[in-house]
Amino acid sequence: MASALAIAVPATCSPLVASLRARRFHALPSTRAPRSPALRAVTDLAGNRRGVGRGASVVCAVQGQDTSIQVPDVTKGTWQSLVMESELPVLVEFWASWCGPCKIIDPVVGKLSKEYEGKLKCYKLNTDENPDIASQYGVRSIPTMMIFKNGEKKDSVIGAVPESTLISCIEKFAER
């Protein structure tokens, strides 16, 4: 709760300012981060005040449009036909639902799949659901992006890297 402040106004001020002398004003919340684990309030996009727990984050949403492109999944059952027998180079993102960096890199892979449409195919492989494929290719950290061409692993990138890093890797193998 904000504390009340009394404003001291000299008697020689204008009548409007002098009338403020008797009023009490509530202090605005501090702009510094709270020091206690108490809840703090934020305002959402609709203007509603919501309590947010300590360490929580506020996410901006673009209303009216879907900004992410969904990359199709590949599984043990579809691996051979979609990746190994593909005419085009294939970028496979090895990921898991609990992985924070995977959530960061996923929209980047989606964007690149749209930009390289017709030159490169992109798929996601959930390592929790397909551990044998992940271990077959030595995936020890996620996210890992691998490029396959003509059924062979050509290159890999580990971690939530910048888009430019993925582009330079793709450019080596994508059809020009």
N, C-alpha and C positions, 0 to 999 in steps of 0.2 A: 504494500500500500504506500502510496506517495505521501510524504509529509507535508503539512500545511505551512506556508510561509506568510509572515506578516510583512507588508511593505511599508517602510517609513517614508512619508512624503512631507516635505516642509510645508508649513501653513501658508507660505507666500505663493504657492503654486496656483494655477488656474482652478476654477471650481470643479471642472471635470476630473482633473488629477487629484484634487483634494478629496473628492468623493471616493476615490480608490483607497484612501487611507484606512478606512474601516473594513474593507473587504479582505478576505483571506484567499490566497491562491495556492493551488497544489503544485508542487515542484514536478517538473517533467522527469521521467525516468532517466537515469544516468546513461550516457552513451558508452560507458566502459562495460566490459564483460562482467557478469555477476561473479562474485567470489564464492558463493555458496552453491550447492547442488540444487537449489530451489528452481522451480519452474519459471520460465520467462515467457512472456507473451509475444507473439508475432501476428502479423496480419496476412491472411492468405489473399489470393488473387481476387476473391469476391468481396474483400473488405471485412471479413469476419475475423475476430480475434481468436486465436487458438493458443493453448498452452503447449509449449514445446519443451521436452526434457533436456537436461544438460547434455551437451555434446551432439545434439541433433542437428540436422542440416536442413536448409530450406532449398527446395528445388524449383526452378522456374519451368513453367510449362508453356508451350506455344499452343494457344487455343485454336481449334478448328482445322489443324493439319497434323498428320503423322510425319514426324521428322526422321524416323529411323526406317531403314530398309531391312526387312527380315531376310537373313541368309538361311537357305534351306539346310536341314540336318542331313548328315550321312551317318549310317550305322554299319555294324558288322555285315548285315545282310545286303546293304547297297554299296559297300565300299568298292568291290570289284568293278561293278558296272559304271558307277559315277566317277570314281577317281582313277583306277588303274587302266580302264579302257577308254578314257576320255580322249577325244581328238584334240581338244584344247588343253593348255596348261591349267592346273587346278590349284587353287589356294585353299588349304584346309586349316581352319582355326580349331585347335584343341582347347577345350574350355570346360568349366563346371559351373553349376548354378550358384554355388556359394562363393565363387571367386570374384573379388572386387575389381582387380585389374582386367578381368575378362569382360566385365560389364562396361568398362571404359573403352576397350578396343573394339567391342562388337559393332557400334555404329560406324566406326572407321572402316571396318571390313565391309559392312553393308554399303557404304558410300562407294568404296572401290569396286564392289561387285557391279554396281550400276554404271560407273565410269568405264569399266573395262568389259562391258557386256559385248559378247561376240568374239572377244579376244582371250578371255579368261573366265573360268568358272570358279565360284566360291561356295564352300560348304563349311558347316560347323560339325565337330564331332565331340559329343559329351563324353569326357574321359571317365566319369563315374559309371555311365551305362555301357561303355565300350572299352574296358581297361586292357583287353588283349591287343587291340590295334594300337593304343597309346604305348604300351610296353614294347610292341614289335618295332616301333619307330623311335624308341628311346626317349619318349617324352617324360621328363622328370620335373618339369616346372610348367605351370600354365599362367597365362595364355602362351601357347606356342603356335606360330603360323608356319606351315610347311608348304612349299611349292613342289608339285609333282608334274612331270612332263613325260609323256610316253611311258607311263607306268613306273617311272623312277623318281625317287626323292632327289630334288635338285638343290634346294636351299631351305633354311629355316631361320626364323626370327623368334626370339624368346622375349616375352614381357610386353607390357603396354607401351609400345614404342610410338614415336610421332608418325603421322601419316606419311611424311616424306621418306622415312626409312622403309616403309612397306612399298611405296611407289618405286624406289630405286631397286628393290629386290624383284618386284614384279616386272619391271622394264627389261630385266635381263632375259626373261623367259616368255613374256607375252608376245603374241603375234603382232607384228607392226603393220 
